[in-house]
Every structure is written in structure tokens, then in C-alpha cells.
Amino acid sequence: MATTTDPDAAPADPYVLRPEDAREAPTTFGGRLRHLGPGLVLSAAVVGSGELIVTTSLGARAGFALLWLVIISAAVKVWVQMELARWTILTGKTALQGYRQVGPRIGPVSWINWLWIGMDFSKMLQRGGIIGGVAAACSILWPIHGAALSFPSLLIWTVLVTAGLVLLLRSGRYSVVERSAVAAVVVFTIATVSLALALPLTPFAYGLAELGEGLSLQVPAGTIGIAVSMFGLTGVGADEMTTYTYWCLEKGYARWTGPDDGTEQRARRAEGWLRVMRLDVLVSWLVCTLCTLSFYVIGASVLNPQGLVPEGNDMITTLSRIYTDTLGSWAQYLFLFGAIAVLGSTAIGSSASVPRLWTNALGLLGVIDWHDTRVRQRTVRLLTTVFPPLWALCYLFVQEPVLMVQIGGIGSGVFLLAVVVAVWRLRSTEVDRRFRANPWLTAALVVSSAAITVLGSYTVLEVFGISIGG
């Protein structure tokens, strides 16, 4: 969903607010739809790892029992994302710049910045798992050298997938990322939701009884660990909330709002672009929720009755049973192409966003000048070349895509707590009362923050070996 005017063609720096770049927000629903984009980029990044791998694995282990947690996980975090994005559009600052303002400071940055750095190192395993998942699907589809899933075949495909990511995103242009994400979102949403809705017509049918069991708020023994990981991975995670602020800036929402000059005109313009952002978040949430529920139902309905759980490099083979057991052996190829689209979209999202965040972090640490456009772009391009090969090496060393993704999910769950703290601090200090006067949005933020605090605290306790339940 591209804008009528390409923001990438504008000479302005998307991270700088200038009066001459301000423009009025669309006033019609159709006009707002034409300005969507950041949320679809986020959907493409979110759905691959959490939904395809972790959510399907959870359904395979727990059956329908944790369906309620899938719904809560997808819905509860979106309000914190929306609040952080609102602050970014009003101030023109990135999330990492905002985290730096939340004390206490440790050196040049805040404790939250250091926590983000630690989390991102844990996410290297997750991103390696995503690249490995794409390589495994390609290896099964076409084992270039040796048998499918043999190390030589996986090595060759890992190199090819990594090189493809670097070449695709080398320019660093937001428009390339958005177009790739939109195409992937359309493909995997239609394919996944269609399969889930078609299951009642197959031998793996589910009905109201199974759905009722899934909404009974129970946690079966042995599923707590993967459930906690799922909360960090499904829906919008802490890293996606952080990344979303960068996409909002690069799309142009903050630049078109303009600097705060205290005028009523600027306030009305800001309200208009905030409405566009909220619609963008809503569309992203709908896509993530539909795909999350579909993957969970598929895992619970097809894999759980057969005792199949996706593990190791056999993850792709096991997941392909979702299609072959319901549609026939020919459907393995359909699944493989779908898996490449889903996991590939996440790989594209990560490979595009992480270099931007690390470039910003290096600027905050004083290593580079973030405000120098040429330095920033050069650093983003360099990190886009360096990071994907590092993630790929992680996969080749571990070769456990499911475990790698779950470790990244736990890291996200821990960091969520810090994001909630930052959001409330920034809201109280830099968001005018006019923009936080809606009681319904405030109530939703309170509920969202409380749920994240409870489950995030549990995650922290589990990480340090303090168990409070089976």
C-alpha cells in the first residue's frame, strides 16, 4: 500500500523534522489506507519466527488448550506499541533515543539501551534460526549437493539465502523493504488462513468442543516454557515495538507532522497522522492475529493428534505434514514455497531493521555521528552486509532452528518490561495532555502494561532459575 507520493523521493532526512516538509494528513478512510506501510513491514517480520515455528510447535505440544494465550499474546502488546509510536511521531525521535532518556544512566546511555544490546545478542540465535529455516526448506525443495538436509546442502543454501538478503537490502531504501513485505504478507496470510479454515473438511477436523477447550484458561503441565517463549515471540515483541518507530519515521509520519511550533494547525496535523498510524497498527494486528490463530489451530489439529513436534533440522519436514497429511503428498511443495515466503519475510524484516537500530546505538554511544546522513547510510549498508552472515554462522553452528527462535523469544519477553517502563516515562514527560486524553486508549494501555508486567516478571524469574509453577 504505497503512498501517492513516494517518501523516498523526498530529499529530506526522515529523522529530522522541518517545517517545509509538513503536509496535511488524509481525512478519508481510503486516503489513510494509501499511507499504510510500517505495520505491514512489521507483520512480515513478526509472523515468520513466532507464528510458523513457535506457535505451531506450541499447538503440537499442548493441543487446543493454550488457544486463549495465543489470543492474549497477539492482542495485549499492541497498545504499548501504539503509545511508543505516538511519542515518536510527536517528537521525531527513535525508540533508542527515548530509552536513553529513562534513567539511571550507565555511561553515555541508559540501562534500557544496555538491556537492548544484551537482548539483541540473544536475538542473533533467533535470526540464525530463521535463515536456517529458509535454507532447510530450500534444501528439501532442491538439494543442490548431497541429500536434502545434509550439511553440504544446508551450507550451500545458507550461503545463497544470506547473499540474497544482503543484495536485496544493500540499498537501504525503505521502499524496497515495504514492497517486499507487502508481497510476502499477502501470500502467507491467504495461504495460512485458508488452510486453517479448510481443516474441518479433512480427517483432522476440529469443532466447537476443541475451540471451547482452548478458551478455558488452562496451562497444561510441560508447556509453560514454550508458552512463555511464545508470549515473547507472537504478536508484536519488544524488538518489533522498537523497530516500528524507525519505520514510522522512514515512512514519513513524523516528518509530515512537522516540528512542534505550538500552533493549533500543527496539533490538528499531528492528530491526523496519528489516526493513520493507529489504522496502520490495527491492520498489522489483524494480520498477526489471523496468522497466529491459524498456525496454532493447524498445529493443534494436525500435529498434536499424531504426536509430531517440530524439532531440529527436521522442523520443516515435520511442519510440512500440516499440508501433506491434509491435502496429499503433492502439497509438500506448496508448503515449502509458503514456508520460504513466511520465514523469508521475517529474514528480510530483520536484515533491514537491525542495522538501523545498531547504527542508532553506535551514534548514542558516540562511535559515529547519527545525525550525519552520509555516515548513517554508510553504516547501515555496512551492517546490512555484516549481520546476516553472522546470524547464518550461528545457525550452522547450532542447527536447532526451533530452540534458537525460542531463546530469542525469551530475550524479547524480558525486554518487554523495560519497554513498558520507558513508554510510561516518555508519555508523562513528552506527550502533551491533548494527545493522551482518550480514556479508552489509556485504559487499554494500563491493561496491556499490567499483562506484560506479570508475564514479563515470570520470564525473568524463569531465566534466573526461580520457578513459581509447573
MOWONOR-V791174 format. One record per residue. OMEGA is omega in radians with two decimals (none if undefined). D_FIRST is the distance of its C-alpha to the first C-alpha in whole Angstrom. Layout:
omega=[OMEGA:OMEGA]
d_first=[D_FIRST:D_FIRST]
This chain:
omega=[-3.05:3.08:3.10:3.06:-3.08:-3.13:-3.13:3.14:-3.12:-3.11:-3.04:3.03:-3.10:-3.13:3.11:3.12:3.12:-3.13:-3.08:3.13:-3.08:3.07:-3.11:3.12:3.08:-3.09:3.14:3.13:3.12:3.10:3.11:3.12:-3.12:-3.14:3.07:3.12:-3.11:-3.14:3.11:3.02:3.13:3.13:3.13:-3.14:-3.03:-2.91:-3.02:-3.02:-3.06:-3.00:-3.08:-3.01:-3.01:-3.08:3.10:3.09:3.12:3.08:3.12:-3.12:-2.96:-3.03:-3.10:-2.95:-3.07:3.11:3.14:-3.12:3.09:-3.12:-3.13:-3.10:-3.11:-3.01:-2.88:-3.01:-3.01:-3.09:3.05:3.06:-3.10:-3.13:3.13:3.11:3.11:3.12:-3.14:-3.11:-3.12:-3.06:-3.08:-3.12:3.08:3.14:-3.12:3.05:3.10:3.12:-3.13:-3.11:-3.09:-3.09:0.08:3.09:2.98:-3.03:-3.06:-3.07:-3.11:3.06:3.14:3.08:3.12:3.09:3.09:3.13:3.11:3.12:-3.07:3.05:3.09:-3.14:3.06:3.10:3.14:-3.11:3.03:3.10:3.11:3.10:3.12:3.10:3.09:-3.13:3.13:3.11:3.12:-3.13:3.09:-3.12:-3.12:3.12:-3.02:-3.09:-3.11:-3.12:3.06:3.14:3.00:-3.08:3.12:-3.14:3.13:-3.14:-3.12:-3.11:3.09:3.10:-3.11:3.14:-3.14:3.13:3.11:3.11:-3.11:-3.11:-3.11:-2.99:-3.06:-3.08:-3.12:-3.08:3.12:-3.08:3.11:3.14:-3.09:-3.12:3.13:-3.11:-3.12:3.13:-3.13:-3.13:-3.13:-3.08:-3.02:3.10:3.13:-3.09:-3.06:-3.12:3.13:3.14:-3.14:-3.13:-3.11:-3.08:3.11:3.13:-3.09:3.06:-3.13:-3.08:3.00:-3.10:-3.09:-3.13:3.13:3.12:3.09:3.08:-3.11:-3.14:-3.05:3.05:3.08:3.10:-3.12:3.11:3.09:-3.10:-3.04:-3.10:-3.13:3.09:3.11:3.10:-3.14:3.12:3.11:-3.01:-3.06:-3.01:-3.11:3.13:-3.10:-3.13:3.09:3.06:3.13:-3.11:-3.06:3.14:3.13:3.13:3.08:3.12:-3.08:3.03:3.09:-3.08:-3.12:-3.13:3.14:3.04:3.11:3.14:-3.12:3.13:3.09:-3.09:3.08:3.13:3.13:3.13:3.11:3.12:3.12:3.12:3.12:-3.14:3.04:3.06:3.09:-3.14:-3.13:3.07:3.09:3.11:-3.13:3.12:3.10:3.14:3.13:3.13:-3.11:-3.11:3.13:-3.12:3.13:3.13:-3.13:-3.14:-3.14:-3.14:3.12:3.12:-3.11:-3.04:-3.04:-3.02:-3.07:-3.14:-3.12:-3.13:-3.13:3.11:-3.13:-3.14:3.04:3.13:3.07:3.14:-3.08:3.12:3.13:3.14:-3.14:3.09:3.08:-3.09:-3.04:-3.13:-3.12:-3.04:-3.09:-3.03:-3.13:-3.04:3.08:3.14:3.07:3.13:-3.08:3.09:3.10:-3.14:3.11:3.13:-3.09:-3.11:3.12:3.12:3.09:3.11:3.10:-3.14:-3.14:-3.10:3.10:-3.01:-3.03:3.08:3.11:-3.12:3.14:3.06:3.08:3.13:3.10:3.07:3.13:3.12:3.11:-3.12:3.11:3.07:-3.10:-3.06:3.04:-3.02:-3.10:3.09:-3.13:-3.11:3.12:3.14:3.10:3.14:3.13:-3.12:3.06:3.10:-3.01:-2.97:-3.11:3.07:3.09:3.12:3.14:3.10:3.08:-3.14:-3.10:3.14:-3.04:-3.12:3.04:-3.03:-3.11:3.14:-3.11:3.13:3.14:3.10:3.08:3.12:3.10:3.07:3.11:3.14:3.11:-3.08:3.11:3.13:-3.13:3.13:3.11:3.11:-3.11:-3.11:-3.13:3.11:-3.11:3.10:-3.06:-3.04:-3.00:3.10:-3.13:-3.11:-3.14:-3.05:3.07:-3.08:-3.11:-3.08:-3.12:3.10:3.11:3.13:3.11:3.12:3.12:3.14:3.12:-3.12:-3.14:-3.14:3.12:-3.14:-3.13:-3.09:3.08:3.09:3.09:3.13:3.12:3.13:3.13:3.13:-3.14:3.05:3.13:-3.07:3.13:3.10:3.14:none]
d_first=[0:4:7:9:12:11:13:14:16:18:21:21:22:19:22:24:24:25:26:25:21:21:19:19:16:14:17:15:13:11:11:10:7:5:7:6:6:10:11:9:11:14:13:14:17:18:19:20:24:24:23:24:27:29:28:29:32:33:33:35:37:37:36:35:37:34:31:32:31:28:27:28:27:23:23:26:24:21:23:24:21:20:23:23:19:21:24:22:20:23:25:23:25:23:24:27:29:29:31:33:34:35:39:41:40:41:42:39:37:36:37:34:33:35:34:31:32:35:32:30:33:33:29:30:32:29:27:29:29:26:27:30:28:26:29:31:29:29:33:33:31:33:36:36:40:42:41:38:37:40:40:40:37:35:36:35:31:31:32:29:26:27:27:24:22:24:23:20:19:22:21:19:16:13:11:13:12:9:8:11:10:7:10:13:12:11:15:17:16:17:20:21:21:22:25:26:26:28:31:33:34:35:38:36:36:35:36:36:39:37:34:37:38:35:35:38:38:40:40:42:44:43:39:39:38:35:34:34:32:29:29:28:26:24:21:20:23:25:24:20:21:22:19:17:18:18:14:14:17:15:12:14:15:18:19:18:20:23:26:28:31:32:31:30:27:26:26:24:21:21:21:18:16:17:16:13:14:15:13:11:14:15:12:12:16:16:14:17:20:19:19:22:24:24:25:28:29:29:31:34:34:34:35:38:40:41:41:39:37:34:36:37:36:36:33:31:34:35:31:31:34:31:30:34:36:34:33:35:36:33:30:31:29:26:26:27:23:22:23:22:19:19:21:20:16:19:21:18:17:20:21:19:19:23:24:23:24:28:27:27:30:32:32:33:36:37:36:34:33:29:29:30:27:28:30:27:25:28:28:25:25:29:28:25:28:30:28:27:31:32:30:31:35:35:34:36:39:38:37:36:32:32:35:33:30:32:33:30:29:33:32:29:31:33:31:29:33:32:29:30:33:31:29:32:33:30:30:33:34:31:29:31:32:30:27:28:30:28:31:29:26:29:31:28:28:32:31:29:31:34:33:31:35:37:35:34:38:39:37:39:42:41:41:44:46:46:46:46:45:46]
